[in-house]
């Protein structure tokens, strides 16, 4: 199952949380405007 983490952050706090979550899940946190290229079972 693929997991994707996307975020939108003005001040940087949401980005920091998304990066911590992505690291724990073994994936990369990307900005919300980054397209999802493959099937994703779970999206944060």
Buried (B, 14 or more C-beta within 10 A) or exposed (E): EEBBBBBEBEEEEBBEBBBEBBEEBEBEBBEEEEEEEEEBEEEB
